[in-house]
């Protein structure tokens, strides 16, 4: 007759680790994948929106040279004011997408858009406001972009290290499983 093998505390621990670690590692990796799909991708999408808004603004800004060339050809001051009014509206159309990438709380301190229906007498004042808006919006979006890049880099680094830890847990669980089976023979 065989003497019944008794399990030592170490073999029980190995069995528990062999069963638990792969499950915890796999569930953790699934959670990590979900984190990547939501958190990291969200920041990436926000950065893409900022870049797209800047690209759209550059299109409107390129029109500035055309407006300035037209002003050089026109000598009538009322016509120049009318052109500047349209130029200001063009600027504001370019600023709109930049403003839209900011949250309401991030828009604090940004001057309101000048009245698009203001008369020619308000052109110079509106242009000053638009320039203030431009500076403030560029500053706010630059800060947001830098913050998102820092957060994204940090999130990617956390993701990487958690991936290593959880993968090692799964591998360690598989090793324990093999050791337990070898001890049982």
Steps between C-alpha positions, in 0.01 A plus 500: 500500500593855432540742777265788435688812405431783734504848365743734665412863563740594218323275252162644601639851446638397161161353405319818607749718313474276194122546498470864602787683328402419138140606568602824673757570227248440222226709661755771573618502138140528384447795735824652375384466141174676595702777668704538184193515278330763710752717687794505264284518186292784648811712551623410155167607347509831689852567369382420148214749535743771612726432202201504262381831649845654453511375141159652431612830654808501276272478197315811612824669594634440149215713370648792692758562229219531247312749718818703555572502125149622424532776761819616326308535172209691653542862601151581628494490883142369521588220258806418707287486815253270323787272395639503855155410634488198269860418592406504869205267430741272315729498804210417728396211275854368539494546877169320544638143471784589738250628753289184463781269616504677837268408784286778646727512806804541273343797321522722809679824420441482125324812371160454340482497124442853367157583365495374139233757415689800633528784255807622322572738788578200725743327262817611680359410842375161376838427346672571834259267679559230241876534548456465877281195442759352266779538755289364786368204296846406378633517855216288642514238224880478527470438875227241442707329234804487729288364787344233280841396367636469855194303612521280191869427554437417865204278412705315238780445750253370763343277236839359405603415858160355591516290185839364608380426856175333392673298229760382751220399737343286228835346410583439866163329545574273205841416649340417834253276318785308335691475830189369676441238233867393516485473881187288469681236291 
